[in-house]
Amino acid sequence: MCEANVYLLEDNGTEVLILDSVDRVIPNNDEILLENIYNERKIVKARIKEMELVNHRIILEKIDN
Amino acid sequence: MCEANVYLLEDNGTEVLILDSVDRVIPNNDEILLENIYNERKIVKARIKEMELVNHRIILEKIDN
């Protein structure tokens, strides 16, 4: 299976796991809807910083206000 | 391998393959850098509309000017 783990990059540089085994990612303005293979959903106020699909990693970053 | 195929959604609703076997996706303002497992790179003026990782699909949409 080719789902990814989604992390949020904190201000101190650490990556915090937000949701694992994510299948669907739908950005919408300054929010991102995440849905994993267990049908868990999360909406995060963030944007995509980088994805490394082969490593199953999606890194989100907070939006500056 | 868990790379994805990246498509651009055209105005008429068709999806045009932009780059296959994409590993890394890095959005930057209104551009997206795509890099595949063969080290091919493309920069597309678009944004991410939706990703379905289990289906290896990333759909981009054009940015309205």
N, CA and C atoms of all chains as a GROMACS GRO file, in nm:
protein
  390
    1MET      N    1   0.085  -0.120   0.000
    1MET     CA    2   0.000   0.000   0.000
    1MET      C    3   0.088   0.124   0.000
    2CYS      N    4   0.039   0.226  -0.062
    2CYS     CA    5   0.123   0.343  -0.085
    2CYS      C    6   0.072   0.467  -0.014
    3GLU      N    7   0.018   0.447   0.100
    3GLU     CA    8  -0.022   0.563   0.180
    3GLU      C    9   0.103   0.628   0.239
    4ALA      N   10   0.084   0.747   0.298
    4ALA     CA   11   0.198   0.821   0.354
    4ALA      C   12   0.167   0.865   0.496
    5ASN      N   13   0.271   0.895   0.570
    5ASN     CA   14   0.254   0.953   0.702
    5ASN      C   15   0.270   1.104   0.690
    6VAL      N   16   0.180   1.176   0.757
    6VAL     CA   17   0.179   1.321   0.744
    6VAL      C   18   0.229   1.383   0.874
    7TYR      N   19   0.328   1.468   0.861
    7TYR     CA   20   0.392   1.534   0.976
    7TYR      C   21   0.374   1.684   0.965
    8LEU      N   22   0.364   1.748   1.081
    8LEU     CA   23   0.362   1.894   1.086
    8LEU      C   24   0.496   1.942   1.141
    9LEU      N   25   0.560   2.030   1.066
    9LEU     CA   26   0.688   2.086   1.108
    9LEU      C   27   0.664   2.194   1.213
   10GLU      N   28   0.717   2.172   1.331
   10GLU     CA   29   0.700   2.270   1.440
   10GLU      C   30   0.804   2.380   1.427
   11ASP      N   31   0.782   2.489   1.500
   11ASP     CA   32   0.874   2.603   1.494
   11ASP      C   33   1.016   2.564   1.535
   12ASN      N   34   1.030   2.469   1.626
   12ASN     CA   35   1.163   2.428   1.671
   12ASN      C   36   1.227   2.324   1.579
   13GLY      N   37   1.164   2.295   1.467
   13GLY     CA   38   1.223   2.206   1.369
   13GLY      C   39   1.184   2.060   1.384
   14THR      N   40   1.113   2.026   1.490
   14THR     CA   41   1.070   1.886   1.504
   14THR      C   42   0.949   1.859   1.416
   15GLU      N   43   0.937   1.734   1.377
   15GLU     CA   44   0.824   1.691   1.294
   15GLU      C   45   0.730   1.608   1.379
   16VAL      N   46   0.605   1.653   1.390
   16VAL     CA   47   0.506   1.585   1.473
   16VAL      C   48   0.410   1.510   1.381
   17LEU      N   49   0.395   1.381   1.408
   17LEU     CA   50   0.304   1.300   1.326
   17LEU      C   51   0.160   1.345   1.348
   18ILE      N   52   0.094   1.380   1.240
   18ILE     CA   53  -0.045   1.426   1.245
   18ILE      C   54  -0.140   1.311   1.218
   19LEU      N   55  -0.110   1.233   1.114
   19LEU     CA   56  -0.196   1.121   1.077
   19LEU      C   57  -0.112   1.022   0.995
   20ASP      N   58  -0.126   0.896   1.027
   20ASP     CA   59  -0.052   0.794   0.953
   20ASP      C   60  -0.140   0.731   0.846
   21SER      N   61  -0.077   0.660   0.754
   21SER     CA   62  -0.147   0.581   0.652
   21SER      C   63  -0.245   0.663   0.570
   22VAL      N   64  -0.204   0.785   0.534
   22VAL     CA   65  -0.293   0.876   0.463
   22VAL      C   66  -0.301   0.838   0.316
   23ASP      N   67  -0.423   0.831   0.267
   23ASP     CA   68  -0.448   0.803   0.126
   23ASP      C   69  -0.479   0.932   0.051
   24ARG      N   70  -0.579   1.007   0.101
   24ARG     CA   71  -0.625   1.124   0.027
   24ARG      C   72  -0.583   1.253   0.097
   25VAL      N   73  -0.540   1.347   0.015
   25VAL     CA   74  -0.498   1.479   0.063
   25VAL      C   75  -0.566   1.582  -0.027
   26ILE      N   76  -0.646   1.668   0.033
   26ILE     CA   77  -0.718   1.767  -0.046
   26ILE      C   78  -0.696   1.905   0.014
   27PRO      N   79  -0.610   1.986  -0.046
   27PRO     CA   80  -0.591   2.122   0.001
   27PRO      C   81  -0.713   2.208  -0.034
   28ASN      N   82  -0.743   2.302   0.055
   28ASN     CA   83  -0.855   2.394   0.030
   28ASN      C   84  -0.822   2.526   0.100
   29ASN      N   85  -0.783   2.624   0.021
   29ASN     CA   86  -0.736   2.750   0.077
   29ASN      C   87  -0.624   2.723   0.177
   30ASP      N   88  -0.638   2.767   0.301
   30ASP     CA   89  -0.528   2.746   0.395
   30ASP      C   90  -0.552   2.626   0.488
   31GLU      N   91  -0.636   2.534   0.442
   31GLU     CA   92  -0.657   2.410   0.517
   31GLU      C   93  -0.628   2.290   0.427
   32ILE      N   94  -0.596   2.180   0.492
   32ILE     CA   95  -0.573   2.056   0.418
   32ILE      C   96  -0.654   1.945   0.483
   33LEU      N   97  -0.735   1.879   0.403
   33LEU     CA   98  -0.810   1.763   0.450
   33LEU      C   99  -0.726   1.638   0.426
   34LEU      N  100  -0.707   1.562   0.534
   34LEU     CA  101  -0.634   1.435   0.526
   34LEU      C  102  -0.731   1.321   0.554
   35GLU      N  103  -0.721   1.215   0.477
   35GLU     CA  104  -0.806   1.097   0.504
   35GLU      C  105  -0.718   0.975   0.489
   36ASN      N  106  -0.720   0.889   0.589
   36ASN     CA  107  -0.633   0.772   0.580
   36ASN      C  108  -0.712   0.646   0.542
   37ILE      N  109  -0.639   0.536   0.531
   37ILE     CA  110  -0.701   0.414   0.482
   37ILE      C  111  -0.797   0.353   0.584
   38TYR      N  112  -0.799   0.405   0.705
   38TYR     CA  113  -0.896   0.361   0.806
   38TYR      C  114  -1.015   0.456   0.813
   39ASN      N  115  -1.026   0.544   0.716
   39ASN     CA  116  -1.134   0.643   0.709
   39ASN      C  117  -1.131   0.744   0.821
   40GLU      N  118  -1.016   0.759   0.886
   40GLU     CA  119  -0.999   0.870   0.979
   40GLU      C  120  -0.971   0.997   0.900
   41ARG      N  121  -1.029   1.108   0.946
   41ARG     CA  122  -1.010   1.235   0.877
   41ARG      C  123  -0.957   1.340   0.972
   42LYS      N  124  -0.871   1.425   0.920
   42LYS     CA  125  -0.828   1.541   0.996
   42LYS      C  126  -0.821   1.660   0.901
   43ILE      N  127  -0.856   1.776   0.954
   43ILE     CA  128  -0.838   1.900   0.880
   43ILE      C  129  -0.734   1.981   0.953
   44VAL      N  130  -0.629   2.020   0.881
   44VAL     CA  131  -0.517   2.090   0.942
   44VAL      C  132  -0.501   2.224   0.874
   45LYS      N  133  -0.482   2.329   0.956
   45LYS     CA  134  -0.454   2.461   0.899
   45LYS      C  135  -0.304   2.466   0.870
   46ALA      N  136  -0.269   2.439   0.749
   46ALA     CA  137  -0.128   2.427   0.711
   46ALA      C  138  -0.119   2.423   0.560
   47ARG      N  139   0.006   2.418   0.513
   47ARG     CA  140   0.026   2.395   0.370
   47ARG      C  141   0.133   2.288   0.352
   48ILE      N  142   0.136   2.232   0.233
   48ILE     CA  143   0.233   2.127   0.206
   48ILE      C  144   0.370   2.191   0.184
   49LYS      N  145   0.467   2.145   0.261
   49LYS     CA  146   0.604   2.193   0.244
   49LYS      C  147   0.679   2.103   0.145
   50GLU      N  148   0.663   1.973   0.164
   50GLU     CA  149   0.739   1.880   0.081
   50GLU      C  150   0.677   1.741   0.092
   51MET      N  151   0.683   1.666  -0.016
   51MET     CA  152   0.641   1.527  -0.011
   51MET      C  153   0.753   1.440  -0.064
   52GLU      N  154   0.776   1.328   0.002
   52GLU     CA  155   0.870   1.225  -0.045
   52GLU      C  156   0.790   1.095  -0.045
   53LEU      N  157   0.730   1.065  -0.158
   53LEU     CA  158   0.635   0.954  -0.162
   53LEU      C  159   0.701   0.820  -0.144
   54VAL      N  160   0.820   0.804  -0.200
   54VAL     CA  161   0.889   0.675  -0.187
   54VAL      C  162   0.921   0.647  -0.039
   55ASN      N  163   0.946   0.753   0.037
   55ASN     CA  164   0.970   0.740   0.181
   55ASN      C  165   0.841   0.753   0.263
   56HIS      N  166   0.727   0.762   0.197
   56HIS     CA  167   0.597   0.768   0.264
   56HIS      C  168   0.587   0.890   0.356
   57ARG      N  169   0.646   1.000   0.315
   57ARG     CA  170   0.647   1.118   0.402
   57ARG      C  171   0.584   1.239   0.334
   58ILE      N  172   0.496   1.305   0.407
   58ILE     CA  173   0.443   1.435   0.366
   58ILE      C  174   0.466   1.531   0.483
   59ILE      N  175   0.534   1.641   0.453
   59ILE     CA  176   0.564   1.738   0.557
   59ILE      C  177   0.476   1.861   0.536
   60LEU      N  178   0.403   1.899   0.639
   60LEU     CA  179   0.322   2.021   0.636
   60LEU      C  180   0.394   2.129   0.716
   61GLU      N  181   0.365   2.254   0.682
   61GLU     CA  182   0.417   2.364   0.763
   61GLU      C  183   0.302   2.457   0.796
   62LYS      N  184   0.315   2.520   0.911
   62LYS     CA  185   0.212   2.614   0.955
   62LYS      C  186   0.208   2.734   0.862
   63ILE      N  187   0.095   2.797   0.856
   63ILE     CA  188   0.080   2.916   0.774
   63ILE      C  189   0.105   3.039   0.861
   64ASP      N  190   0.193   3.125   0.815
   64ASP     CA  191   0.222   3.249   0.888
   64ASP      C  192   0.098   3.337   0.887
   65ASN      N  193   0.072   3.395   1.000
   65ASN     CA  194  -0.043   3.488   1.006
   65ASN      C  195   0.005   3.632   1.012
   66MET      N  196   0.730   0.019  -0.502
   66MET     CA  197   0.760   0.163  -0.496
   66MET      C  198   0.630   0.242  -0.491
   67CYS      N  199   0.639   0.352  -0.424
   67CYS     CA  200   0.517   0.427  -0.396
   67CYS      C  201   0.514   0.564  -0.459
   68GLU      N  202   0.573   0.574  -0.574
   68GLU     CA  203   0.565   0.700  -0.646
   68GLU      C  204   0.424   0.717  -0.704
   69ALA      N  205   0.397   0.837  -0.756
   69ALA     CA  206   0.264   0.868  -0.809
   69ALA      C  207   0.275   0.927  -0.949
   70ASN      N  208   0.166   0.919  -1.022
   70ASN     CA  209   0.158   0.986  -1.151
   70ASN      C  210   0.087   1.120  -1.131
   71VAL      N  211   0.143   1.223  -1.191
   71VAL     CA  212   0.089   1.358  -1.170
   71VAL      C  213   0.018   1.404  -1.296
   72TYR      N  214  -0.106   1.444  -1.279
   72TYR     CA  215  -0.190   1.488  -1.391
   72TYR      C  216  -0.230   1.634  -1.373
   73LEU      N  217  -0.245   1.703  -1.484
   73LEU     CA  218  -0.297   1.839  -1.481
   73LEU      C  219  -0.440   1.836  -1.535
   74LEU      N  220  -0.531   1.890  -1.456
   74LEU     CA  221  -0.672   1.895  -1.497
   74LEU      C  222  -0.691   2.010  -1.595
   75GLU      N  223  -0.731   1.977  -1.715
   75GLU     CA  224  -0.755   2.080  -1.818
   75GLU      C  225  -0.893   2.142  -1.798
   76ASP      N  226  -0.914   2.255  -1.868
   76ASP     CA  227  -1.042   2.326  -1.855
   76ASP      C  228  -1.159   2.239  -1.900
   77ASN      N  229  -1.135   2.150  -1.996
   77ASN     CA  230  -1.245   2.066  -2.045
   77ASN      C  231  -1.266   1.941  -1.960
   78GLY      N  232  -1.194   1.931  -1.850
   78GLY     CA  233  -1.216   1.821  -1.757
   78GLY      C  234  -1.126   1.701  -1.777
   79THR      N  235  -1.047   1.702  -1.886
   79THR     CA  236  -0.956   1.589  -1.906
   79THR      C  237  -0.832   1.605  -1.818
   80GLU      N  238  -0.774   1.492  -1.786
   80GLU     CA  239  -0.653   1.490  -1.704
   80GLU      C  240  -0.535   1.452  -1.793
   81VAL      N  241  -0.437   1.541  -1.800
   81VAL     CA  242  -0.321   1.519  -1.886
   81VAL      C  243  -0.203   1.480  -1.799
   82LEU      N  244  -0.139   1.369  -1.833
   82LEU     CA  245  -0.024   1.323  -1.755
   82LEU      C  246   0.092   1.420  -1.772
   83ILE      N  247   0.142   1.472  -1.661
   83ILE     CA  248   0.254   1.566  -1.664
   83ILE      C  249   0.386   1.493  -1.641
   84LEU      N  250   0.387   1.404  -1.542
   84LEU     CA  251   0.509   1.331  -1.511
   84LEU      C  252   0.469   1.204  -1.435
   85ASP      N  253   0.530   1.093  -1.473
   85ASP     CA  254   0.499   0.967  -1.406
   85ASP      C  255   0.605   0.936  -1.301
   86SER      N  256   0.574   0.844  -1.214
   86SER     CA  257   0.671   0.790  -1.117
   86SER      C  258   0.732   0.898  -1.029
   87VAL      N  259   0.648   0.994  -0.988
   87VAL     CA  260   0.696   1.108  -0.910
   87VAL      C  261   0.720   1.067  -0.765
   88ASP      N  262   0.836   1.104  -0.715
   88ASP     CA  263   0.871   1.080  -0.576
   88ASP      C  264   0.853   1.207  -0.494
   89ARG      N  265   0.918   1.316  -0.537
   89ARG     CA  266   0.917   1.438  -0.458
   89ARG      C  267   0.830   1.545  -0.520
   90VAL      N  268   0.754   1.611  -0.435
   90VAL     CA  269   0.666   1.721  -0.476
   90VAL      C  270   0.691   1.835  -0.378
   91ILE      N  271   0.733   1.949  -0.433
   91ILE     CA  272   0.764   2.063  -0.348
   91ILE      C  273   0.691   2.186  -0.400
   92PRO      N  274   0.582   2.226  -0.336
   92PRO     CA  275   0.513   2.348  -0.377
   92PRO      C  276   0.593   2.471  -0.336
   93ASN      N  277   0.586   2.576  -0.417
   93ASN     CA  278   0.656   2.700  -0.386
   93ASN      C  279   0.577   2.814  -0.449
   94ASN      N  280   0.505   2.887  -0.366
   94ASN     CA  281   0.413   2.989  -0.415
   94ASN      C  282   0.319   2.927  -0.517
   95ASP      N  283   0.313   2.979  -0.638
   95ASP     CA  284   0.218   2.922  -0.734
   95ASP      C  285   0.285   2.827  -0.833
   96GLU      N  286   0.397   2.770  -0.794
   96GLU     CA  287   0.462   2.668  -0.875
   96GLU      C  288   0.480   2.541  -0.792
   97ILE      N  289   0.493   2.430  -0.863
   97ILE     CA  290   0.518   2.302  -0.797
   97ILE      C  291   0.633   2.233  -0.867
   98LEU      N  292   0.734   2.198  -0.790
   98LEU     CA  293   0.846   2.121  -0.843
   98LEU      C  294   0.815   1.973  -0.827
   99LEU      N  295   0.824   1.900  -0.937
   99LEU     CA  296   0.804   1.756  -0.938
   99LEU      C  297   0.936   1.689  -0.971
  100GLU      N  298   0.968   1.584  -0.900
  100GLU     CA  299   1.089   1.508  -0.932
  100GLU      C  300   1.055   1.360  -0.927
  101ASN      N  301   1.088   1.287  -1.032
  101ASN     CA  302   1.051   1.145  -1.030
  101ASN      C  303   1.170   1.056  -0.997
  102ILE      N  304   1.145   0.926  -0.994
  102ILE     CA  305   1.248   0.833  -0.950
  102ILE      C  306   1.359   0.818  -1.053
  103TYR      N  307   1.340   0.875  -1.173
  103TYR     CA  308   1.446   0.875  -1.275
  103TYR      C  309   1.520   1.008  -1.276
  104ASN      N  310   1.498   1.088  -1.172
  104ASN     CA  311   1.562   1.219  -1.159
  104ASN      C  312   1.519   1.318  -1.266
  105GLU      N  313   1.407   1.293  -1.330
  105GLU     CA  314   1.348   1.394  -1.418
  105GLU      C  315   1.275   1.497  -1.332
  106ARG      N  316   1.288   1.623  -1.371
  106ARG     CA  317   1.222   1.729  -1.296
  106ARG      C  318   1.133   1.812  -1.386
  107LYS      N  319   1.023   1.857  -1.329
  107LYS     CA  320   0.938   1.953  -1.399
  107LYS      C  321   0.889   2.055  -1.298
  108ILE      N  322   0.878   2.178  -1.344
  108ILE     CA  323   0.817   2.282  -1.263
  108ILE      C  324   0.688   2.323  -1.333
  109VAL      N  325   0.578   2.317  -1.260
  109VAL     CA  326   0.447   2.343  -1.318
  109VAL      C  327   0.382   2.458  -1.243
  110LYS      N  328   0.324   2.551  -1.318
  110LYS     CA  329   0.249   2.660  -1.255
  110LYS      C  330   0.109   2.608  -1.228
  111ALA      N  331   0.088   2.561  -1.108
  111ALA     CA  332  -0.038   2.495  -1.074
  111ALA      C  333  -0.044   2.479  -0.923
  112ARG      N  334  -0.156   2.428  -0.879
  112ARG     CA  335  -0.165   2.391  -0.737
  112ARG      C  336  -0.223   2.250  -0.728
  113ILE      N  337  -0.205   2.190  -0.611
  113ILE     CA  338  -0.255   2.055  -0.591
  113ILE      C  339  -0.405   2.061  -0.566
  114LYS      N  340  -0.479   1.988  -0.645
  114LYS     CA  341  -0.624   1.979  -0.627
  114LYS      C  342  -0.658   1.864  -0.534
  115GLU      N  343  -0.597   1.749  -0.559
  115GLU     CA  344  -0.631   1.629  -0.483
  115GLU      C  345  -0.522   1.525  -0.503
  116MET      N  346  -0.498   1.449  -0.398
  116MET     CA  347  -0.407   1.336  -0.411
  116MET      C  348  -0.478   1.211  -0.364
  117GLU      N  349  -0.457   1.102  -0.437
  117GLU     CA  350  -0.505   0.969  -0.397
  117GLU      C  351  -0.383   0.878  -0.402
  118LEU      N  352  -0.316   0.866  -0.291
  118LEU     CA  353  -0.186   0.799  -0.292
  118LEU      C  354  -0.197   0.650  -0.319
  119VAL      N  355  -0.303   0.588  -0.265
  119VAL     CA  356  -0.319   0.445  -0.286
  119VAL      C  357  -0.338   0.415  -0.434
  120ASN      N  358  -0.401   0.509  -0.504
  120ASN     CA  359  -0.420   0.495  -0.649
  120ASN      C  360  -0.306   0.559  -0.729
  121HIS      N  361  -0.202   0.607  -0.660
  121HIS     CA  362  -0.085   0.665  -0.726
  121HIS      C  363  -0.121   0.787  -0.811
  122ARG      N  364  -0.217   0.864  -0.765
  122ARG     CA  365  -0.265   0.977  -0.846
  122ARG      C  366  -0.250   1.109  -0.770
  123ILE      N  367  -0.194   1.207  -0.839
  123ILE     CA  368  -0.193   1.344  -0.790
  123ILE      C  369  -0.251   1.431  -0.900
  124ILE      N  370  -0.354   1.505  -0.866
  124ILE     CA  371  -0.420   1.591  -0.965
  124ILE      C  372  -0.384   1.737  -0.935
  125LEU      N  373  -0.331   1.803  -1.037
  125LEU     CA  374  -0.302   1.947  -1.025
  125LEU      C  375  -0.409   2.025  -1.100
  126GLU      N  376  -0.431   2.148  -1.058
  126GLU     CA  377  -0.520   2.236  -1.134
  126GLU      C  378  -0.448   2.366  -1.161
  127LYS      N  379  -0.484   2.427  -1.272
  127LYS     CA  380  -0.425   2.555  -1.310
  127LYS      C  381  -0.466   2.662  -1.209
  128ILE      N  382  -0.382   2.762  -1.201
  128ILE     CA  383  -0.412   2.874  -1.112
  128ILE      C  384  -0.482   2.981  -1.193
  129ASP      N  385  -0.595   3.028  -1.141
  129ASP     CA  386  -0.669   3.135  -1.209
  129ASP      C  387  -0.588   3.263  -1.202
  130ASN      N  388  -0.582   3.333  -1.311
  130ASN     CA  389  -0.512   3.462  -1.310
  130ASN      C  390  -0.612   3.576  -1.310
   0.00000   0.00000   0.00000
